[in-house]
Amino acid sequence: MALYDIPFRRMDGTSTSLAEHRDDVVLVVNVASRCGYTPQYAGLEALHEKLGPRGLTVLGFPSNQFLQELGTNEAVAQFCSTTYGVTFPVLDRVRVNGRHEHPLYTELKKAPDVDGKAGKVAWNFEKFVVLPGGVVHRFRSKTEPDDPALVDLIEQHLPR
């Protein structure tokens, strides 16, 4: 199945896919509410506010894979909204590794990071930039949302 055709669910249970963002630059992030990287929500929201009007779509996928996420979609949504003012889409919880991993992550994880390593998501807040056409670039958790390499890649592929 092609990357753009893989279905996933919004928090309200409705189905969607990357197909509705085919012409956008999409930043896919596995998020968690109780992680040392959780403050990156603020940077992700800043990217969304700054570059969203030009064609960036930020998608947050909560995952309790590392035992650092709240128990329900409602709790995650409330936390994101009240703590970080998140307005970008935060979707239904997914598994990013293992036997029951979401098929979207199966495909995204084929992309190597800057060191040439593909495979398993190592921690929360790994970032996958999906460019128009489906080319995927991977940034590990330590890469902040305002990191010049990440921002430059996104901006290079947005309309002027």
PyRosetta script that sets phi, psi and omega in degrees:
from pyrosetta import init, pose_from_sequence

init()
pose = pose_from_sequence("MALYDIPFRRMDGTSTSLAEHRDDVVLVVNVASRCGYTPQYAGLEALHEKLGPRGLTVLGFPSNQFLQELGTNEAVAQFCSTTYGVTFPVLDRVRVNGRHEHPLYTELKKAPDVDGKAGKVAWNFEKFVVLPGGVVHRFRSKTEPDDPALVDLIEQHLPR")
pose.set_psi(1, 134.9)
pose.set_omega(1, -178.9)
pose.set_phi(2, -70.7)
pose.set_psi(2, 148.9)
pose.set_omega(2, -177.5)
pose.set_phi(3, -48.8)
pose.set_psi(3, -45.2)
pose.set_omega(3, -176.4)
pose.set_phi(4, -70.7)
pose.set_psi(4, -17.0)
pose.set_omega(4, -175.6)
pose.set_phi(5, -97.4)
pose.set_psi(5, -4.3)
pose.set_omega(5, -177.0)
pose.set_phi(6, -74.5)
pose.set_psi(6, 119.6)
pose.set_omega(6, -179.3)
pose.set_phi(7, -77.3)
pose.set_psi(7, 147.7)
pose.set_omega(7, 170.1)
pose.set_phi(8, -144.6)
pose.set_psi(8, 168.8)
pose.set_omega(8, -174.5)
pose.set_phi(9, -110.1)
pose.set_psi(9, 144.5)
pose.set_omega(9, 169.0)
pose.set_phi(10, -76.4)
pose.set_psi(10, 170.0)
pose.set_omega(10, 179.4)
pose.set_phi(11, -60.9)
pose.set_psi(11, -27.7)
pose.set_omega(11, -179.2)
pose.set_phi(12, -82.1)
pose.set_psi(12, 3.0)
pose.set_omega(12, 176.8)
pose.set_phi(13, 91.5)
pose.set_psi(13, -8.5)
pose.set_omega(13, 178.4)
pose.set_phi(14, -75.2)
pose.set_psi(14, 152.3)
pose.set_omega(14, -176.3)
pose.set_phi(15, -92.5)
pose.set_psi(15, 146.9)
pose.set_omega(15, 175.5)
pose.set_phi(16, -151.2)
pose.set_psi(16, -174.8)
pose.set_omega(16, 176.5)
pose.set_phi(17, -159.1)
pose.set_psi(17, 176.1)
pose.set_omega(17, 176.4)
pose.set_phi(18, -70.7)
pose.set_psi(18, -11.7)
pose.set_omega(18, -178.5)
pose.set_phi(19, -56.8)
pose.set_psi(19, -34.0)
pose.set_omega(19, -179.8)
pose.set_phi(20, -73.0)
pose.set_psi(20, -6.9)
pose.set_omega(20, 179.0)
pose.set_phi(21, -118.9)
pose.set_psi(21, 19.8)
pose.set_omega(21, -174.1)
pose.set_phi(22, -53.0)
pose.set_psi(22, -34.1)
pose.set_omega(22, -177.7)
pose.set_phi(23, -94.6)
pose.set_psi(23, 0.5)
pose.set_omega(23, -179.1)
pose.set_phi(24, -97.8)
pose.set_psi(24, 163.1)
pose.set_omega(24, 162.4)
pose.set_phi(25, -87.3)
pose.set_psi(25, 128.1)
pose.set_omega(25, -176.7)
pose.set_phi(26, -116.0)
pose.set_psi(26, 129.9)
pose.set_omega(26, 175.4)
pose.set_phi(27, -107.6)
pose.set_psi(27, 108.4)
pose.set_omega(27, -179.7)
pose.set_phi(28, -98.9)
pose.set_psi(28, 127.5)
pose.set_omega(28, -176.5)
pose.set_phi(29, -134.5)
pose.set_psi(29, 130.9)
pose.set_omega(29, 171.9)
pose.set_phi(30, -85.6)
pose.set_psi(30, 114.8)
pose.set_omega(30, -171.5)
pose.set_phi(31, -106.5)
pose.set_psi(31, 161.8)
pose.set_omega(31, 176.6)
pose.set_phi(32, -152.9)
pose.set_psi(32, 144.5)
pose.set_omega(32, -172.6)
pose.set_phi(33, -85.9)
pose.set_psi(33, -17.0)
pose.set_omega(33, -175.5)
pose.set_phi(34, -128.3)
pose.set_psi(34, 53.3)
pose.set_omega(34, -175.1)
pose.set_phi(35, -125.2)
pose.set_psi(35, 155.3)
pose.set_omega(35, 175.6)
pose.set_phi(36, -61.2)
pose.set_psi(36, -22.6)
pose.set_omega(36, 178.6)
pose.set_phi(37, -92.6)
pose.set_psi(37, -0.7)
pose.set_omega(37, -178.2)
pose.set_phi(38, -53.2)
pose.set_psi(38, -35.6)
pose.set_omega(38, 177.1)
pose.set_phi(39, -58.1)
pose.set_psi(39, -13.6)
pose.set_omega(39, 175.5)
pose.set_phi(40, -63.6)
pose.set_psi(40, -16.9)
pose.set_omega(40, 174.0)
pose.set_phi(41, -53.2)
pose.set_psi(41, -40.3)
pose.set_omega(41, -178.9)
pose.set_phi(42, -62.2)
pose.set_psi(42, -42.9)
pose.set_omega(42, 178.7)
pose.set_phi(43, -68.9)
pose.set_psi(43, -36.6)
pose.set_omega(43, 176.9)
pose.set_phi(44, -65.1)
pose.set_psi(44, -41.3)
pose.set_omega(44, 177.7)
pose.set_phi(45, -64.7)
pose.set_psi(45, -39.9)
pose.set_omega(45, 178.3)
pose.set_phi(46, -62.2)
pose.set_psi(46, -42.4)
pose.set_omega(46, 176.4)
pose.set_phi(47, -61.4)
pose.set_psi(47, -44.5)
pose.set_omega(47, 179.5)
pose.set_phi(48, -59.2)
pose.set_psi(48, -45.7)
pose.set_omega(48, -178.6)
pose.set_phi(49, -67.2)
pose.set_psi(49, -40.9)
pose.set_omega(49, -176.2)
pose.set_phi(50, -76.0)
pose.set_psi(50, -45.4)
pose.set_omega(50, -171.2)
pose.set_phi(51, -106.8)
pose.set_psi(51, -10.5)
pose.set_omega(51, 178.0)
pose.set_phi(52, -56.3)
pose.set_psi(52, -44.8)
pose.set_omega(52, 179.1)
pose.set_phi(53, -62.1)
pose.set_psi(53, -20.3)
pose.set_omega(53, 179.3)
pose.set_phi(54, -93.5)
pose.set_psi(54, -6.3)
pose.set_omega(54, 177.2)
pose.set_phi(55, 122.8)
pose.set_psi(55, 10.8)
pose.set_omega(55, 173.9)
pose.set_phi(56, -88.4)
pose.set_psi(56, 133.6)
pose.set_omega(56, 172.5)
pose.set_phi(57, -117.6)
pose.set_psi(57, 120.9)
pose.set_omega(57, 174.7)
pose.set_phi(58, -97.4)
pose.set_psi(58, 129.2)
pose.set_omega(58, 177.3)
pose.set_phi(59, -124.1)
pose.set_psi(59, 120.1)
pose.set_omega(59, 177.7)
pose.set_phi(60, -99.9)
pose.set_psi(60, 126.8)
pose.set_omega(60, 177.3)
pose.set_phi(61, -113.0)
pose.set_psi(61, 101.3)
pose.set_omega(61, 177.1)
pose.set_phi(62, -60.8)
pose.set_psi(62, 140.8)
pose.set_omega(62, 177.2)
pose.set_phi(63, -143.5)
pose.set_psi(63, 132.9)
pose.set_omega(63, 175.1)
pose.set_phi(64, -98.1)
pose.set_psi(64, 20.9)
pose.set_omega(64, -177.5)
pose.set_phi(65, -57.9)
pose.set_psi(65, -29.9)
pose.set_omega(65, -178.2)
pose.set_phi(66, -110.7)
pose.set_psi(66, 19.2)
pose.set_omega(66, 174.0)
pose.set_phi(67, 59.8)
pose.set_psi(67, 40.2)
pose.set_omega(67, -178.2)
pose.set_phi(68, -132.7)
pose.set_psi(68, 21.8)
pose.set_omega(68, 179.6)
pose.set_phi(69, -115.3)
pose.set_psi(69, 151.5)
pose.set_omega(69, 177.7)
pose.set_phi(70, -66.1)
pose.set_psi(70, 164.0)
pose.set_omega(70, -168.7)
pose.set_phi(71, -77.9)
pose.set_psi(71, -22.0)
pose.set_omega(71, -177.5)
pose.set_phi(72, -135.9)
pose.set_psi(72, 160.0)
pose.set_omega(72, 175.3)
pose.set_phi(73, -60.1)
pose.set_psi(73, -38.8)
pose.set_omega(73, -179.1)
pose.set_phi(74, -62.2)
pose.set_psi(74, -43.8)
pose.set_omega(74, 179.2)
pose.set_phi(75, -64.6)
pose.set_psi(75, -40.5)
pose.set_omega(75, 178.5)
pose.set_phi(76, -63.9)
pose.set_psi(76, -47.0)
pose.set_omega(76, -179.0)
pose.set_phi(77, -60.7)
pose.set_psi(77, -43.8)
pose.set_omega(77, -179.9)
pose.set_phi(78, -65.2)
pose.set_psi(78, -43.6)
pose.set_omega(78, 178.9)
pose.set_phi(79, -59.2)
pose.set_psi(79, -48.9)
pose.set_omega(79, -177.8)
pose.set_phi(80, -60.9)
pose.set_psi(80, -43.6)
pose.set_omega(80, -177.2)
pose.set_phi(81, -69.7)
pose.set_psi(81, -49.4)
pose.set_omega(81, -173.9)
pose.set_phi(82, -79.7)
pose.set_psi(82, -32.5)
pose.set_omega(82, -176.4)
pose.set_phi(83, -86.5)
pose.set_psi(83, -39.8)
pose.set_omega(83, -174.3)
pose.set_phi(84, -122.7)
pose.set_psi(84, 1.1)
pose.set_omega(84, 179.5)
pose.set_phi(85, 62.1)
pose.set_psi(85, 32.1)
pose.set_omega(85, -175.7)
pose.set_phi(86, -65.1)
pose.set_psi(86, 128.9)
pose.set_omega(86, 175.4)
pose.set_phi(87, -118.4)
pose.set_psi(87, -10.7)
pose.set_omega(87, 175.9)
pose.set_phi(88, -74.7)
pose.set_psi(88, 158.9)
pose.set_omega(88, -177.4)
pose.set_phi(89, -65.1)
pose.set_psi(89, 125.3)
pose.set_omega(89, 169.2)
pose.set_phi(90, -110.0)
pose.set_psi(90, 122.6)
pose.set_omega(90, -167.6)
pose.set_phi(91, -99.6)
pose.set_psi(91, -173.0)
pose.set_omega(91, 179.2)
pose.set_phi(92, -66.4)
pose.set_psi(92, 149.6)
pose.set_omega(92, -179.5)
pose.set_phi(93, -61.2)
pose.set_psi(93, 143.3)
pose.set_omega(93, 179.1)
pose.set_phi(94, -136.7)
pose.set_psi(94, 162.5)
pose.set_omega(94, 169.0)
pose.set_phi(95, -98.4)
pose.set_psi(95, 136.0)
pose.set_omega(95, -176.0)
pose.set_phi(96, -104.3)
pose.set_psi(96, -11.5)
pose.set_omega(96, -179.8)
pose.set_phi(97, -139.1)
pose.set_psi(97, 160.1)
pose.set_omega(97, 168.9)
pose.set_phi(98, 89.5)
pose.set_psi(98, -172.5)
pose.set_omega(98, -172.2)
pose.set_phi(99, -58.8)
pose.set_psi(99, -33.4)
pose.set_omega(99, -177.1)
pose.set_phi(100, -109.3)
pose.set_psi(100, 23.6)
pose.set_omega(100, -179.3)
pose.set_phi(101, -63.4)
pose.set_psi(101, 151.7)
pose.set_omega(101, 179.4)
pose.set_phi(102, -69.9)
pose.set_psi(102, 139.0)
pose.set_omega(102, -179.4)
pose.set_phi(103, -57.2)
pose.set_psi(103, -29.4)
pose.set_omega(103, 177.1)
pose.set_phi(104, -61.3)
pose.set_psi(104, -43.3)
pose.set_omega(104, 179.6)
pose.set_phi(105, -71.8)
pose.set_psi(105, -29.9)
pose.set_omega(105, 174.3)
pose.set_phi(106, -56.7)
pose.set_psi(106, -43.3)
pose.set_omega(106, 180.0)
pose.set_phi(107, -74.4)
pose.set_psi(107, -45.8)
pose.set_omega(107, -178.2)
pose.set_phi(108, -59.6)
pose.set_psi(108, -38.3)
pose.set_omega(108, -175.7)
pose.set_phi(109, -69.5)
pose.set_psi(109, -7.6)
pose.set_omega(109, 175.1)
pose.set_phi(110, -72.1)
pose.set_psi(110, -19.9)
pose.set_omega(110, -179.4)
pose.set_phi(111, -76.9)
pose.set_psi(111, 133.9)
pose.set_omega(111, 177.2)
pose.set_phi(112, -81.7)
pose.set_psi(112, 156.8)
pose.set_omega(112, 173.3)
pose.set_phi(113, -84.7)
pose.set_psi(113, -171.8)
pose.set_omega(113, -177.2)
pose.set_phi(114, -64.7)
pose.set_psi(114, -19.8)
pose.set_omega(114, 177.6)
pose.set_phi(115, -92.2)
pose.set_psi(115, 4.5)
pose.set_omega(115, 178.6)
pose.set_phi(116, 83.9)
pose.set_psi(116, 11.2)
pose.set_omega(116, -177.6)
pose.set_phi(117, -98.6)
pose.set_psi(117, 122.9)
pose.set_omega(117, 174.1)
pose.set_phi(118, -103.9)
pose.set_psi(118, -169.3)
pose.set_omega(118, 174.9)
pose.set_phi(119, 97.8)
pose.set_psi(119, -152.3)
pose.set_omega(119, -170.9)
pose.set_phi(120, -46.2)
pose.set_psi(120, 141.0)
pose.set_omega(120, 169.4)
pose.set_phi(121, -72.9)
pose.set_psi(121, 123.4)
pose.set_omega(121, -173.8)
pose.set_phi(122, -82.4)
pose.set_psi(122, -26.7)
pose.set_omega(122, -175.9)
pose.set_phi(123, -167.0)
pose.set_psi(123, 177.7)
pose.set_omega(123, 176.5)
pose.set_phi(124, -64.7)
pose.set_psi(124, 155.2)
pose.set_omega(124, 175.1)
pose.set_phi(125, 67.9)
pose.set_psi(125, 28.3)
pose.set_omega(125, 166.4)
pose.set_phi(126, -71.9)
pose.set_psi(126, 145.5)
pose.set_omega(126, -174.5)
pose.set_phi(127, -120.5)
pose.set_psi(127, 134.3)
pose.set_omega(127, 176.9)
pose.set_phi(128, -122.6)
pose.set_psi(128, 119.2)
pose.set_omega(128, 177.1)
pose.set_phi(129, -96.4)
pose.set_psi(129, 117.2)
pose.set_omega(129, 177.9)
pose.set_phi(130, -102.5)
pose.set_psi(130, 112.5)
pose.set_omega(130, -179.5)
pose.set_phi(131, -83.1)
pose.set_psi(131, 156.6)
pose.set_omega(131, 174.2)
pose.set_phi(132, -52.9)
pose.set_psi(132, 131.8)
pose.set_omega(132, -174.7)
pose.set_phi(133, 100.9)
pose.set_psi(133, -13.5)
pose.set_omega(133, 173.1)
pose.set_phi(134, 95.4)
pose.set_psi(134, 5.5)
pose.set_omega(134, 175.9)
pose.set_phi(135, -71.5)
pose.set_psi(135, 133.2)
pose.set_omega(135, -175.1)
pose.set_phi(136, -114.3)
pose.set_psi(136, 133.7)
pose.set_omega(136, 173.2)
pose.set_phi(137, -117.7)
pose.set_psi(137, 141.8)
pose.set_omega(137, -173.5)
pose.set_phi(138, -117.4)
pose.set_psi(138, 135.5)
pose.set_omega(138, 176.4)
pose.set_phi(139, -128.5)
pose.set_psi(139, 131.9)
pose.set_omega(139, -178.0)
pose.set_phi(140, -75.6)
pose.set_psi(140, 172.3)
pose.set_omega(140, -172.5)
pose.set_phi(141, -55.7)
pose.set_psi(141, -37.4)
pose.set_omega(141, -176.5)
pose.set_phi(142, -68.2)
pose.set_psi(142, -17.9)
pose.set_omega(142, 178.5)
pose.set_phi(143, -71.5)
pose.set_psi(143, 114.7)
pose.set_omega(143, 179.6)
pose.set_phi(144, -73.1)
pose.set_psi(144, 152.6)
pose.set_omega(144, 179.2)
pose.set_phi(145, -59.2)
pose.set_psi(145, -22.1)
pose.set_omega(145, 178.7)
pose.set_phi(146, -98.0)
pose.set_psi(146, 10.9)
pose.set_omega(146, 178.6)
pose.set_phi(147, -59.3)
pose.set_psi(147, 130.1)
pose.set_omega(147, -177.2)
pose.set_phi(148, -55.2)
pose.set_psi(148, -37.2)
pose.set_omega(148, -179.3)
pose.set_phi(149, -64.5)
pose.set_psi(149, -40.8)
pose.set_omega(149, 178.9)
pose.set_phi(150, -69.1)
pose.set_psi(150, -50.0)
pose.set_omega(150, -177.8)
pose.set_phi(151, -63.2)
pose.set_psi(151, -42.9)
pose.set_omega(151, 179.9)
pose.set_phi(152, -61.9)
pose.set_psi(152, -43.3)
pose.set_omega(152, 178.2)
pose.set_phi(153, -59.0)
pose.set_psi(153, -47.6)
pose.set_omega(153, 179.9)
pose.set_phi(154, -60.9)
pose.set_psi(154, -50.5)
pose.set_omega(154, -175.9)
pose.set_phi(155, -63.4)
pose.set_psi(155, -33.4)
pose.set_omega(155, 179.1)
pose.set_phi(156, -62.4)
pose.set_psi(156, -23.4)
pose.set_omega(156, -175.4)
pose.set_phi(157, -110.0)
pose.set_psi(157, 9.9)
pose.set_omega(157, 176.3)
pose.set_phi(158, -97.3)
pose.set_psi(158, 151.5)
pose.set_omega(158, 173.9)
pose.set_phi(159, -62.6)
pose.set_psi(159, 148.2)
pose.set_omega(159, -179.3)
pose.set_phi(160, -74.8)
pose.dump_pdb("model.pdb")
